[in-house]
Amino acid sequence: MLRRPQKGFYYHFKHDPTGLENNFAYEVMGTAIHTEDKEVCVVYRPLYKSSFFGKNNFLIRPLENFTEKMKVDGKFKKRFSLIKDKKILARLRRYK
């Protein structure tokens, strides 16, 4: 069984560290169980502006997909990585 991610802030593998701190940044709210097939999904919300996503809209993604590794430039990277830098976390909390 896959380990569920903790609540907190994550960067998607597409995050550009030279750009705004909130590009491809997300806040994981928790997990949910799909009522039909019992699949575990991660509930999260984007912290960047987009015409499709609003501040109070949430996304879900299957746990297996959320925790998988992606091959990028010949190397494997986590699709989502927990942000641990305290300075970045303090700035991201402003987007709540």
mmCIF file as gemmi writes it, N, C-alpha and C atoms, coordinates in Angstrom:
data_model
loop_
_atom_site.group_PDB
_atom_site.id
_atom_site.type_symbol
_atom_site.label_atom_id
_atom_site.label_alt_id
_atom_site.label_comp_id
_atom_site.label_asym_id
_atom_site.label_entity_id
_atom_site.label_seq_id
_atom_site.pdbx_PDB_ins_code
_atom_site.Cartn_x
_atom_site.Cartn_y
_atom_site.Cartn_z
_atom_site.occupancy
_atom_site.B_iso_or_equiv
_atom_site.pdbx_formal_charge
_atom_site.auth_seq_id
_atom_site.auth_asym_id
_atom_site.pdbx_PDB_model_num
ATOM 1 N N . MET Axp A 1 ? 0.839 -1.185 0 1 0 ? 1 A 1
ATOM 2 C CA . MET Axp A 1 ? 0 0 0 1 0 ? 1 A 1
ATOM 3 C C . MET Axp A 1 ? 0.886 1.252 0 1 0 ? 1 A 1
ATOM 4 N N . LEU Axp A 2 ? 0.513 2.234 -0.802 1 0 ? 2 A 1
ATOM 5 C CA . LEU Axp A 2 ? 1.277 3.473 -0.894 1 0 ? 2 A 1
ATOM 6 C C . LEU Axp A 2 ? 1.064 4.356 0.327 1 0 ? 2 A 1
ATOM 7 N N . ARG Axp A 3 ? 2.109 5.036 0.699 1 0 ? 3 A 1
ATOM 8 C CA . ARG Axp A 3 ? 2.037 5.95 1.839 1 0 ? 3 A 1
ATOM 9 C C . ARG Axp A 3 ? 1.339 7.242 1.413 1 0 ? 3 A 1
ATOM 10 N N . ARG Axp A 4 ? 0.392 7.665 2.193 1 0 ? 4 A 1
ATOM 11 C CA . ARG Axp A 4 ? -0.336 8.899 1.902 1 0 ? 4 A 1
ATOM 12 C C . ARG Axp A 4 ? 0.53 10.114 2.231 1 0 ? 4 A 1
ATOM 13 N N . PRO Axp A 5 ? 0.488 11.137 1.377 1 0 ? 5 A 1
ATOM 14 C CA . PRO Axp A 5 ? 1.297 12.321 1.652 1 0 ? 5 A 1
ATOM 15 C C . PRO Axp A 5 ? 0.752 13.101 2.845 1 0 ? 5 A 1
ATOM 16 N N . GLN Axp A 6 ? 1.642 13.747 3.567 1 0 ? 6 A 1
ATOM 17 C CA . GLN Axp A 6 ? 1.206 14.584 4.679 1 0 ? 6 A 1
ATOM 18 C C . GLN Axp A 6 ? 0.637 15.888 4.141 1 0 ? 6 A 1
ATOM 19 N N . LYS Axp A 7 ? -0.191 16.524 4.948 1 0 ? 7 A 1
ATOM 20 C CA . LYS Axp A 7 ? -0.68 17.848 4.579 1 0 ? 7 A 1
ATOM 21 C C . LYS Axp A 7 ? 0.501 18.789 4.508 1 0 ? 7 A 1
ATOM 22 N N . GLY Axp A 8 ? 0.42 19.735 3.582 1 0 ? 8 A 1
ATOM 23 C CA . GLY Axp A 8 ? 1.511 20.684 3.465 1 0 ? 8 A 1
ATOM 24 C C . GLY Axp A 8 ? 1.632 21.217 2.058 1 0 ? 8 A 1
ATOM 25 N N . PHE Axp A 9 ? 2.753 21.838 1.775 1 0 ? 9 A 1
ATOM 26 C CA . PHE Axp A 9 ? 3 22.477 0.492 1 0 ? 9 A 1
ATOM 27 C C . PHE Axp A 9 ? 3.972 21.635 -0.332 1 0 ? 9 A 1
ATOM 28 N N . TYR Axp A 10 ? 3.66 21.523 -1.613 1 0 ? 10 A 1
ATOM 29 C CA . TYR Axp A 10 ? 4.447 20.683 -2.52 1 0 ? 10 A 1
ATOM 30 C C . TYR Axp A 10 ? 4.716 21.431 -3.821 1 0 ? 10 A 1
ATOM 31 N N . TYR Axp A 11 ? 5.836 21.087 -4.425 1 0 ? 11 A 1
ATOM 32 C CA . TYR Axp A 11 ? 6.122 21.541 -5.774 1 0 ? 11 A 1
ATOM 33 C C . TYR Axp A 11 ? 5.922 20.381 -6.732 1 0 ? 11 A 1
ATOM 34 N N . HIS Axp A 12 ? 5.311 20.673 -7.877 1 0 ? 12 A 1
ATOM 35 C CA . HIS Axp A 12 ? 5.182 19.735 -8.979 1 0 ? 12 A 1
ATOM 36 C C . HIS Axp A 12 ? 6.526 19.698 -9.694 1 0 ? 12 A 1
ATOM 37 N N . PHE Axp A 13 ? 6.824 18.603 -10.366 1 0 ? 13 A 1
ATOM 38 C CA . PHE Axp A 13 ? 8.127 18.487 -11.015 1 0 ? 13 A 1
ATOM 39 C C . PHE Axp A 13 ? 8.352 19.562 -12.082 1 0 ? 13 A 1
ATOM 40 N N . LYS Axp A 14 ? 7.297 20.224 -12.549 1 0 ? 14 A 1
ATOM 41 C CA . LYS Axp A 14 ? 7.426 21.288 -13.543 1 0 ? 14 A 1
ATOM 42 C C . LYS Axp A 14 ? 7.779 22.645 -12.92 1 0 ? 14 A 1
ATOM 43 N N . HIS Axp A 15 ? 7.862 22.718 -11.597 1 0 ? 15 A 1
ATOM 44 C CA . HIS Axp A 15 ? 8.187 23.974 -10.918 1 0 ? 15 A 1
ATOM 45 C C . HIS Axp A 15 ? 9.511 24.53 -11.432 1 0 ? 15 A 1
ATOM 46 N N . ASP Axp A 16 ? 9.534 25.824 -11.711 1 0 ? 16 A 1
ATOM 47 C CA . ASP Axp A 16 ? 10.743 26.515 -12.155 1 0 ? 16 A 1
ATOM 48 C C . ASP Axp A 16 ? 11.308 27.296 -10.97 1 0 ? 16 A 1
ATOM 49 N N . PRO Axp A 17 ? 12.428 26.852 -10.386 1 0 ? 17 A 1
ATOM 50 C CA . PRO Axp A 17 ? 12.977 27.541 -9.218 1 0 ? 17 A 1
ATOM 51 C C . PRO Axp A 17 ? 13.445 28.964 -9.502 1 0 ? 17 A 1
ATOM 52 N N . THR Axp A 18 ? 13.587 29.333 -10.771 1 0 ? 18 A 1
ATOM 53 C CA . THR Axp A 18 ? 13.984 30.708 -11.096 1 0 ? 18 A 1
ATOM 54 C C . THR Axp A 18 ? 12.774 31.62 -11.267 1 0 ? 18 A 1
ATOM 55 N N . GLY Axp A 19 ? 11.576 31.032 -11.218 1 0 ? 19 A 1
ATOM 56 C CA . GLY Axp A 19 ? 10.349 31.813 -11.362 1 0 ? 19 A 1
ATOM 57 C C . GLY Axp A 19 ? 9.752 32.172 -10.012 1 0 ? 19 A 1
ATOM 58 N N . LEU Axp A 20 ? 8.471 32.54 -10.037 1 0 ? 20 A 1
ATOM 59 C CA . LEU Axp A 20 ? 7.773 32.857 -8.789 1 0 ? 20 A 1
ATOM 60 C C . LEU Axp A 20 ? 7.724 31.628 -7.892 1 0 ? 20 A 1
ATOM 61 N N . GLU Axp A 21 ? 7.783 31.857 -6.585 1 0 ? 21 A 1
ATOM 62 C CA . GLU Axp A 21 ? 7.799 30.724 -5.654 1 0 ? 21 A 1
ATOM 63 C C . GLU Axp A 21 ? 6.528 29.893 -5.716 1 0 ? 21 A 1
ATOM 64 N N . ASN Axp A 22 ? 5.429 30.486 -6.205 1 0 ? 22 A 1
ATOM 65 C CA . ASN Axp A 22 ? 4.176 29.731 -6.22 1 0 ? 22 A 1
ATOM 66 C C . ASN Axp A 22 ? 3.891 29.058 -7.561 1 0 ? 22 A 1
ATOM 67 N N . ASN Axp A 23 ? 4.809 29.134 -8.551 1 0 ? 23 A 1
ATOM 68 C CA . ASN Axp A 23 ? 4.533 28.448 -9.815 1 0 ? 23 A 1
ATOM 69 C C . ASN Axp A 23 ? 4.619 26.939 -9.602 1 0 ? 23 A 1
ATOM 70 N N . PHE Axp A 24 ? 3.587 26.283 -10.014 1 0 ? 24 A 1
ATOM 71 C CA . PHE Axp A 24 ? 3.437 24.835 -9.824 1 0 ? 24 A 1
ATOM 72 C C . PHE Axp A 24 ? 3.6 24.445 -8.357 1 0 ? 24 A 1
ATOM 73 N N . ALA Axp A 25 ? 3.066 25.293 -7.472 1 0 ? 25 A 1
ATOM 74 C CA . ALA Axp A 25 ? 3.048 25.009 -6.035 1 0 ? 25 A 1
ATOM 75 C C . ALA Axp A 25 ? 1.616 24.646 -5.643 1 0 ? 25 A 1
ATOM 76 N N . TYR Axp A 26 ? 1.493 23.709 -4.736 1 0 ? 26 A 1
ATOM 77 C CA . TYR Axp A 26 ? 0.181 23.212 -4.321 1 0 ? 26 A 1
ATOM 78 C C . TYR Axp A 26 ? 0.152 23.013 -2.817 1 0 ? 26 A 1
ATOM 79 N N . GLU Axp A 27 ? -1.047 23.114 -2.271 1 0 ? 27 A 1
ATOM 80 C CA . GLU Axp A 27 ? -1.256 22.779 -0.867 1 0 ? 27 A 1
ATOM 81 C C . GLU Axp A 27 ? -2.065 21.492 -0.802 1 0 ? 27 A 1
ATOM 82 N N . VAL Axp A 28 ? -1.496 20.467 -0.193 1 0 ? 28 A 1
ATOM 83 C CA . VAL Axp A 28 ? -2.198 19.198 -0.021 1 0 ? 28 A 1
ATOM 84 C C . VAL Axp A 28 ? -3.075 19.325 1.21 1 0 ? 28 A 1
ATOM 85 N N . MET Axp A 29 ? -4.374 19.077 1.009 1 0 ? 29 A 1
ATOM 86 C CA . MET Axp A 29 ? -5.353 19.194 2.078 1 0 ? 29 A 1
ATOM 87 C C . MET Axp A 29 ? -5.57 17.869 2.82 1 0 ? 29 A 1
ATOM 88 N N . GLY Axp A 30 ? -5.337 16.768 2.116 1 0 ? 30 A 1
ATOM 89 C CA . GLY Axp A 30 ? -5.551 15.455 2.708 1 0 ? 30 A 1
ATOM 90 C C . GLY Axp A 30 ? -5.844 14.432 1.627 1 0 ? 30 A 1
ATOM 91 N N . THR Axp A 31 ? -6.489 13.349 2.012 1 0 ? 31 A 1
ATOM 92 C CA . THR Axp A 31 ? -6.839 12.305 1.055 1 0 ? 31 A 1
ATOM 93 C C . THR Axp A 31 ? -8.337 12.032 1.143 1 0 ? 31 A 1
ATOM 94 N N . ALA Axp A 32 ? -8.83 11.376 0.103 1 0 ? 32 A 1
ATOM 95 C CA . ALA Axp A 32 ? -10.247 11.012 0.039 1 0 ? 32 A 1
ATOM 96 C C . ALA Axp A 32 ? -10.365 9.637 -0.611 1 0 ? 32 A 1
ATOM 97 N N . ILE Axp A 33 ? -11.465 8.983 -0.357 1 0 ? 33 A 1
ATOM 98 C CA . ILE Axp A 33 ? -11.745 7.675 -0.951 1 0 ? 33 A 1
ATOM 99 C C . ILE Axp A 33 ? -12.842 7.856 -1.986 1 0 ? 33 A 1
ATOM 100 N N . HIS Axp A 34 ? -12.586 7.393 -3.2 1 0 ? 34 A 1
ATOM 101 C CA . HIS Axp A 34 ? -13.612 7.446 -4.251 1 0 ? 34 A 1
ATOM 102 C C . HIS Axp A 34 ? -14.756 6.52 -3.844 1 0 ? 34 A 1
ATOM 103 N N . THR Axp A 35 ? -15.976 7.012 -3.913 1 0 ? 35 A 1
ATOM 104 C CA . THR Axp A 35 ? -17.117 6.242 -3.415 1 0 ? 35 A 1
ATOM 105 C C . THR Axp A 35 ? -17.46 5.025 -4.263 1 0 ? 35 A 1
ATOM 106 N N . GLU Axp A 36 ? -17.111 5.039 -5.521 1 0 ? 36 A 1
ATOM 107 C CA . GLU Axp A 36 ? -17.465 3.926 -6.401 1 0 ? 36 A 1
ATOM 108 C C . GLU Axp A 36 ? -16.419 2.805 -6.392 1 0 ? 36 A 1
ATOM 109 N N . ASP Axp A 37 ? -15.146 3.176 -6.601 1 0 ? 37 A 1
ATOM 110 C CA . ASP Axp A 37 ? -14.13 2.133 -6.738 1 0 ? 37 A 1
ATOM 111 C C . ASP Axp A 37 ? -13.167 2.051 -5.548 1 0 ? 37 A 1
ATOM 112 N N . LYS Axp A 38 ? -13.397 2.885 -4.534 1 0 ? 38 A 1
ATOM 113 C CA . LYS Axp A 38 ? -12.605 2.892 -3.286 1 0 ? 38 A 1
ATOM 114 C C . LYS Axp A 38 ? -11.145 3.298 -3.499 1 0 ? 38 A 1
ATOM 115 N N . GLU Axp A 39 ? -10.842 3.92 -4.636 1 0 ? 39 A 1
ATOM 116 C CA . GLU Axp A 39 ? -9.483 4.378 -4.893 1 0 ? 39 A 1
ATOM 117 C C . GLU Axp A 39 ? -9.153 5.557 -3.983 1 0 ? 39 A 1
ATOM 118 N N . VAL Axp A 40 ? -7.95 5.542 -3.424 1 0 ? 40 A 1
ATOM 119 C CA . VAL Axp A 40 ? -7.487 6.633 -2.572 1 0 ? 40 A 1
ATOM 120 C C . VAL Axp A 40 ? -6.975 7.747 -3.477 1 0 ? 40 A 1
ATOM 121 N N . CYS Axp A 41 ? -7.439 8.97 -3.222 1 0 ? 41 A 1
ATOM 122 C CA . CYS Axp A 41 ? -7.027 10.135 -4.002 1 0 ? 41 A 1
ATOM 123 C C . CYS Axp A 41 ? -6.481 11.214 -3.075 1 0 ? 41 A 1
ATOM 124 N N . VAL Axp A 42 ? -5.576 12.031 -3.608 1 0 ? 42 A 1
ATOM 125 C CA . VAL Axp A 42 ? -5.025 13.153 -2.868 1 0 ? 42 A 1
ATOM 126 C C . VAL Axp A 42 ? -5.843 14.387 -3.233 1 0 ? 42 A 1
ATOM 127 N N . VAL Axp A 43 ? -6.217 15.161 -2.219 1 0 ? 43 A 1
ATOM 128 C CA . VAL Axp A 43 ? -6.987 16.397 -2.416 1 0 ? 43 A 1
ATOM 129 C C . VAL Axp A 43 ? -6.023 17.56 -2.213 1 0 ? 43 A 1
ATOM 130 N N . TYR Axp A 44 ? -5.941 18.427 -3.233 1 0 ? 44 A 1
ATOM 131 C CA . TYR Axp A 44 ? -4.993 19.532 -3.151 1 0 ? 44 A 1
ATOM 132 C C . TYR Axp A 44 ? -5.515 20.725 -3.933 1 0 ? 44 A 1
ATOM 133 N N . ARG Axp A 45 ? -4.857 21.876 -3.754 1 0 ? 45 A 1
ATOM 134 C CA . ARG Axp A 45 ? -5.272 23.073 -4.484 1 0 ? 45 A 1
ATOM 135 C C . ARG Axp A 45 ? -4.043 23.82 -4.978 1 0 ? 45 A 1
ATOM 136 N N . PRO Axp A 46 ? -4.155 24.42 -6.147 1 0 ? 46 A 1
ATOM 137 C CA . PRO Axp A 46 ? -3.026 25.185 -6.681 1 0 ? 46 A 1
ATOM 138 C C . PRO Axp A 46 ? -2.869 26.51 -5.944 1 0 ? 46 A 1
ATOM 139 N N . LEU Axp A 47 ? -1.652 26.993 -5.871 1 0 ? 47 A 1
ATOM 140 C CA . LEU Axp A 47 ? -1.359 28.268 -5.22 1 0 ? 47 A 1
ATOM 141 C C . LEU Axp A 47 ? -1.025 29.357 -6.233 1 0 ? 47 A 1
ATOM 142 N N . TYR Axp A 48 ? -1.162 29.041 -7.511 1 0 ? 48 A 1
ATOM 143 C CA . TYR Axp A 48 ? -0.869 30.023 -8.551 1 0 ? 48 A 1
ATOM 144 C C . TYR Axp A 48 ? -2.168 30.389 -9.265 1 0 ? 48 A 1
ATOM 145 N N . LYS Axp A 49 ? -2.162 31.56 -9.889 1 0 ? 49 A 1
ATOM 146 C CA . LYS Axp A 49 ? -3.359 32.031 -10.589 1 0 ? 49 A 1
ATOM 147 C C . LYS Axp A 49 ? -3.482 31.326 -11.928 1 0 ? 49 A 1
ATOM 148 N N . SER Axp A 50 ? -4.701 31.024 -12.283 1 0 ? 50 A 1
ATOM 149 C CA . SER Axp A 50 ? -4.995 30.415 -13.573 1 0 ? 50 A 1
ATOM 150 C C . SER Axp A 50 ? -6.455 30.696 -13.884 1 0 ? 50 A 1
ATOM 151 N N . SER Axp A 51 ? -6.783 30.778 -15.148 1 0 ? 51 A 1
ATOM 152 C CA . SER Axp A 51 ? -8.176 31.017 -15.504 1 0 ? 51 A 1
ATOM 153 C C . SER Axp A 51 ? -9.049 29.809 -15.183 1 0 ? 51 A 1
ATOM 154 N N . PHE Axp A 52 ? -8.442 28.628 -15.126 1 0 ? 52 A 1
ATOM 155 C CA . PHE Axp A 52 ? -9.21 27.413 -14.856 1 0 ? 52 A 1
ATOM 156 C C . PHE Axp A 52 ? -9.382 27.192 -13.358 1 0 ? 52 A 1
ATOM 157 N N . PHE Axp A 53 ? -8.339 27.447 -12.581 1 0 ? 53 A 1
ATOM 158 C CA . PHE Axp A 53 ? -8.382 27.201 -11.145 1 0 ? 53 A 1
ATOM 159 C C . PHE Axp A 53 ? -8.688 28.485 -10.408 1 0 ? 53 A 1
ATOM 160 N N . GLY Axp A 54 ? -9.52 28.378 -9.414 1 0 ? 54 A 1
ATOM 161 C CA . GLY Axp A 54 ? -9.792 29.513 -8.555 1 0 ? 54 A 1
ATOM 162 C C . GLY Axp A 54 ? -9.224 29.243 -7.176 1 0 ? 54 A 1
ATOM 163 N N . LYS Axp A 55 ? -9.202 30.262 -6.356 1 0 ? 55 A 1
ATOM 164 C CA . LYS Axp A 55 ? -8.607 30.132 -5.022 1 0 ? 55 A 1
ATOM 165 C C . LYS Axp A 55 ? -9.275 29.042 -4.188 1 0 ? 55 A 1
ATOM 166 N N . ASN Axp A 56 ? -10.56 28.851 -4.374 1 0 ? 56 A 1
ATOM 167 C CA . ASN Axp A 56 ? -11.279 27.879 -3.539 1 0 ? 56 A 1
ATOM 168 C C . ASN Axp A 56 ? -11.628 26.594 -4.272 1 0 ? 56 A 1
ATOM 169 N N . ASN Axp A 57 ? -10.977 26.351 -5.389 1 0 ? 57 A 1
ATOM 170 C CA . ASN Axp A 57 ? -11.195 25.1 -6.118 1 0 ? 57 A 1
ATOM 171 C C . ASN Axp A 57 ? -10.148 24.077 -5.714 1 0 ? 57 A 1
ATOM 172 N N . PHE Axp A 58 ? -10.576 22.835 -5.636 1 0 ? 58 A 1
ATOM 173 C CA . PHE Axp A 58 ? -9.689 21.757 -5.247 1 0 ? 58 A 1
ATOM 174 C C . PHE Axp A 58 ? -9.54 20.785 -6.398 1 0 ? 58 A 1
ATOM 175 N N . LEU Axp A 59 ? -8.437 20.083 -6.392 1 0 ? 59 A 1
ATOM 176 C CA . LEU Axp A 59 ? -8.156 19.054 -7.384 1 0 ? 59 A 1
ATOM 177 C C . LEU Axp A 59 ? -8.015 17.731 -6.656 1 0 ? 59 A 1
ATOM 178 N N . ILE Axp A 60 ? -8.241 16.653 -7.376 1 0 ? 60 A 1
ATOM 179 C CA . ILE Axp A 60 ? -7.934 15.337 -6.816 1 0 ? 60 A 1
ATOM 180 C C . ILE Axp A 60 ? -7.101 14.58 -7.843 1 0 ? 60 A 1
ATOM 181 N N . ARG Axp A 61 ? -6.269 13.716 -7.335 1 0 ? 61 A 1
ATOM 182 C CA . ARG Axp A 61 ? -5.417 12.9 -8.187 1 0 ? 61 A 1
ATOM 183 C C . ARG Axp A 61 ? -5.257 11.567 -7.474 1 0 ? 61 A 1
ATOM 184 N N . PRO Axp A 62 ? -5.297 10.456 -8.194 1 0 ? 62 A 1
ATOM 185 C CA . PRO Axp A 62 ? -5.092 9.164 -7.545 1 0 ? 62 A 1
ATOM 186 C C . PRO Axp A 62 ? -3.746 9.139 -6.804 1 0 ? 62 A 1
ATOM 187 N N . LEU Axp A 63 ? -3.745 8.545 -5.638 1 0 ? 63 A 1
ATOM 188 C CA . LEU Axp A 63 ? -2.552 8.471 -4.802 1 0 ? 63 A 1
ATOM 189 C C . LEU Axp A 63 ? -1.361 7.9 -5.577 1 0 ? 63 A 1
ATOM 190 N N . GLU Axp A 64 ? -1.59 6.848 -6.319 1 0 ? 64 A 1
ATOM 191 C CA . GLU Axp A 64 ? -0.515 6.214 -7.083 1 0 ? 64 A 1
ATOM 192 C C . GLU Axp A 64 ? 0.11 7.209 -8.068 1 0 ? 64 A 1
ATOM 193 N N . ASN Axp A 65 ? -0.724 8.006 -8.701 1 0 ? 65 A 1
ATOM 194 C CA . ASN Axp A 65 ? -0.244 9.006 -9.65 1 0 ? 65 A 1
ATOM 195 C C . ASN Axp A 65 ? 0.478 10.136 -8.932 1 0 ? 65 A 1
ATOM 196 N N . PHE Axp A 66 ? -0.036 10.574 -7.807 1 0 ? 66 A 1
ATOM 197 C CA . PHE Axp A 66 ? 0.564 11.666 -7.043 1 0 ? 66 A 1
ATOM 198 C C . PHE Axp A 66 ? 1.97 11.302 -6.566 1 0 ? 66 A 1
ATOM 199 N N . THR Axp A 67 ? 2.163 10.066 -6.158 1 0 ? 67 A 1
ATOM 200 C CA . THR Axp A 67 ? 3.432 9.652 -5.551 1 0 ? 67 A 1
ATOM 201 C C . THR Axp A 67 ? 4.427 9.047 -6.538 1 0 ? 67 A 1
ATOM 202 N N . GLU Axp A 68 ? 4.057 8.934 -7.81 1 0 ? 68 A 1
ATOM 203 C CA . GLU Axp A 68 ? 4.968 8.296 -8.762 1 0 ? 68 A 1
ATOM 204 C C . GLU Axp A 68 ? 6.148 9.195 -9.128 1 0 ? 68 A 1
ATOM 205 N N . LYS Axp A 69 ? 7.152 8.587 -9.722 1 0 ? 69 A 1
ATOM 206 C CA . LYS Axp A 69 ? 8.322 9.333 -10.199 1 0 ? 69 A 1
ATOM 207 C C . LYS Axp A 69 ? 8.216 9.485 -11.709 1 0 ? 69 A 1
ATOM 208 N N . MET Axp A 70 ? 8.698 10.636 -12.174 1 0 ? 70 A 1
ATOM 209 C CA . MET Axp A 70 ? 8.652 10.985 -13.589 1 0 ? 70 A 1
ATOM 210 C C . MET Axp A 70 ? 10.074 10.982 -14.137 1 0 ? 70 A 1
ATOM 211 N N . LYS Axp A 71 ? 10.221 10.565 -15.385 1 0 ? 71 A 1
ATOM 212 C CA . LYS Axp A 71 ? 11.533 10.636 -16.023 1 0 ? 71 A 1
ATOM 213 C C . LYS Axp A 71 ? 11.658 11.99 -16.708 1 0 ? 71 A 1
ATOM 214 N N . VAL Axp A 72 ? 12.596 12.801 -16.234 1 0 ? 72 A 1
ATOM 215 C CA . VAL Axp A 72 ? 12.816 14.157 -16.745 1 0 ? 72 A 1
ATOM 216 C C . VAL Axp A 72 ? 14.294 14.292 -17.104 1 0 ? 72 A 1
ATOM 217 N N . ASP Axp A 73 ? 14.554 14.57 -18.356 1 0 ? 73 A 1
ATOM 218 C CA . ASP Axp A 73 ? 15.941 14.703 -18.829 1 0 ? 73 A 1
ATOM 219 C C . ASP Axp A 73 ? 16.788 13.495 -18.436 1 0 ? 73 A 1
ATOM 220 N N . GLY Axp A 74 ? 16.199 12.312 -18.561 1 0 ? 74 A 1
ATOM 221 C CA . GLY Axp A 74 ? 16.924 11.075 -18.281 1 0 ? 74 A 1
ATOM 222 C C . GLY Axp A 74 ? 17.052 10.708 -16.819 1 0 ? 74 A 1
ATOM 223 N N . LYS Axp A 75 ? 16.508 11.544 -15.929 1 0 ? 75 A 1
ATOM 224 C CA . LYS Axp A 75 ? 16.577 11.272 -14.494 1 0 ? 75 A 1
ATOM 225 C C . LYS Axp A 75 ? 15.174 11.158 -13.925 1 0 ? 75 A 1
ATOM 226 N N . PHE Axp A 76 ? 15.026 10.368 -12.878 1 0 ? 76 A 1
ATOM 227 C CA . PHE Axp A 76 ? 13.731 10.217 -12.237 1 0 ? 76 A 1
ATOM 228 C C . PHE Axp A 76 ? 13.569 11.244 -11.127 1 0 ? 76 A 1
ATOM 229 N N . LYS Axp A 77 ? 12.425 11.916 -11.145 1 0 ? 77 A 1
ATOM 230 C CA . LYS Axp A 77 ? 12.083 12.914 -10.127 1 0 ? 77 A 1
ATOM 231 C C . LYS Axp A 77 ? 10.687 12.586 -9.604 1 0 ? 77 A 1
ATOM 232 N N . LYS Axp A 78 ? 10.441 12.913 -8.351 1 0 ? 78 A 1
ATOM 233 C CA . LYS Axp A 78 ? 9.088 12.76 -7.809 1 0 ? 78 A 1
ATOM 234 C C . LYS Axp A 78 ? 8.156 13.71 -8.55 1 0 ? 78 A 1
ATOM 235 N N . ARG Axp A 79 ? 6.924 13.246 -8.807 1 0 ? 79 A 1
ATOM 236 C CA . ARG Axp A 79 ? 5.936 14.132 -9.439 1 0 ? 79 A 1
ATOM 237 C C . ARG Axp A 79 ? 5.66 15.322 -8.525 1 0 ? 79 A 1
ATOM 238 N N . PHE Axp A 80 ? 5.503 15.086 -7.234 1 0 ? 80 A 1
ATOM 239 C CA . PHE Axp A 80 ? 5.295 16.137 -6.24 1 0 ? 80 A 1
ATOM 240 C C . PHE Axp A 80 ? 6.31 15.949 -5.119 1 0 ? 80 A 1
ATOM 241 N N . SER Axp A 81 ? 6.96 17.044 -4.718 1 0 ? 81 A 1
ATOM 242 C CA . SER Axp A 81 ? 7.946 16.999 -3.639 1 0 ? 81 A 1
ATOM 243 C C . SER Axp A 81 ? 7.531 17.941 -2.519 1 0 ? 81 A 1
ATOM 244 N N . LEU Axp A 82 ? 7.567 17.431 -1.311 1 0 ? 82 A 1
ATOM 245 C CA . LEU Axp A 82 ? 7.234 18.228 -0.136 1 0 ? 82 A 1
ATOM 246 C C . LEU Axp A 82 ? 8.24 19.36 0.014 1 0 ? 82 A 1
ATOM 247 N N . ILE Axp A 83 ? 7.752 20.561 0.244 1 0 ? 83 A 1
ATOM 248 C CA . ILE Axp A 83 ? 8.61 21.725 0.44 1 0 ? 83 A 1
ATOM 249 C C . ILE Axp A 83 ? 8.946 21.805 1.925 1 0 ? 83 A 1
ATOM 250 N N . LYS Axp A 84 ? 10.242 21.876 2.24 1 0 ? 84 A 1
ATOM 251 C CA . LYS Axp A 84 ? 10.681 21.898 3.634 1 0 ? 84 A 1
ATOM 252 C C . LYS Axp A 84 ? 11.366 23.199 4.023 1 0 ? 84 A 1
ATOM 253 N N . ASP Axp A 85 ? 11.742 24.01 3.039 1 0 ? 85 A 1
ATOM 254 C CA . ASP Axp A 85 ? 12.446 25.265 3.301 1 0 ? 85 A 1
ATOM 255 C C . ASP Axp A 85 ? 11.518 26.224 4.045 1 0 ? 85 A 1
ATOM 256 N N . LYS Axp A 86 ? 11.889 26.61 5.252 1 0 ? 86 A 1
ATOM 257 C CA . LYS Axp A 86 ? 11.023 27.434 6.111 1 0 ? 86 A 1
ATOM 258 C C . LYS Axp A 86 ? 10.725 28.808 5.511 1 0 ? 86 A 1
ATOM 259 N N . LYS Axp A 87 ? 11.696 29.398 4.819 1 0 ? 87 A 1
ATOM 260 C CA . LYS Axp A 87 ? 11.469 30.71 4.203 1 0 ? 87 A 1
ATOM 261 C C . LYS Axp A 87 ? 10.459 30.613 3.071 1 0 ? 87 A 1
ATOM 262 N N . ILE Axp A 88 ? 10.579 29.586 2.246 1 0 ? 88 A 1
ATOM 263 C CA . ILE Axp A 88 ? 9.629 29.395 1.152 1 0 ? 88 A 1
ATOM 264 C C . ILE Axp A 88 ? 8.248 29.093 1.714 1 0 ? 88 A 1
ATOM 265 N N . LEU Axp A 89 ? 8.173 28.251 2.735 1 0 ? 89 A 1
ATOM 266 C CA . LEU Axp A 89 ? 6.886 27.91 3.348 1 0 ? 89 A 1
ATOM 267 C C . LEU Axp A 89 ? 6.192 29.157 3.894 1 0 ? 89 A 1
ATOM 268 N N . ALA Axp A 90 ? 6.943 30.035 4.522 1 0 ? 90 A 1
ATOM 269 C CA . ALA Axp A 90 ? 6.36 31.265 5.073 1 0 ? 90 A 1
ATOM 270 C C . ALA Axp A 90 ? 5.762 32.114 3.949 1 0 ? 90 A 1
ATOM 271 N N . ARG Axp A 91 ? 6.449 32.184 2.828 1 0 ? 91 A 1
ATOM 272 C CA . ARG Axp A 91 ? 5.928 32.976 1.702 1 0 ? 91 A 1
ATOM 273 C C . ARG Axp A 91 ? 4.73 32.299 1.057 1 0 ? 91 A 1
ATOM 274 N N . LEU Axp A 92 ? 4.739 30.978 0.95 1 0 ? 92 A 1
ATOM 275 C CA . LEU Axp A 92 ? 3.626 30.267 0.334 1 0 ? 92 A 1
ATOM 276 C C . LEU Axp A 92 ? 2.345 30.36 1.172 1 0 ? 92 A 1
ATOM 277 N N . ARG Axp A 93 ? 2.491 30.46 2.468 1 0 ? 93 A 1
ATOM 278 C CA . ARG Axp A 93 ? 1.309 30.563 3.347 1 0 ? 93 A 1
ATOM 279 C C . ARG Axp A 93 ? 0.49 31.82 3.037 1 0 ? 93 A 1
ATOM 280 N N . ARG Axp A 94 ? 1.106 32.813 2.425 1 0 ? 94 A 1
ATOM 281 C CA . ARG Axp A 94 ? 0.378 34.032 2.046 1 0 ? 94 A 1
ATOM 282 C C . ARG Axp A 94 ? -0.658 33.765 0.972 1 0 ? 94 A 1
ATOM 283 N N . TYR Axp A 95 ? -0.49 32.688 0.212 1 0 ? 95 A 1
ATOM 284 C CA . TYR Axp A 95 ? -1.399 32.393 -0.893 1 0 ? 95 A 1
ATOM 285 C C . TYR Axp A 95 ? -2.638 31.627 -0.424 1 0 ? 95 A 1
ATOM 286 N N . LYS Axp A 96 ? -2.737 31.332 0.842 1 0 ? 96 A 1
ATOM 287 C CA . LYS Axp A 96 ? -3.876 30.569 1.369 1 0 ? 96 A 1
ATOM 288 C C . LYS Axp A 96 ? -5.158 31.306 1.255 1 0 ? 96 A 1
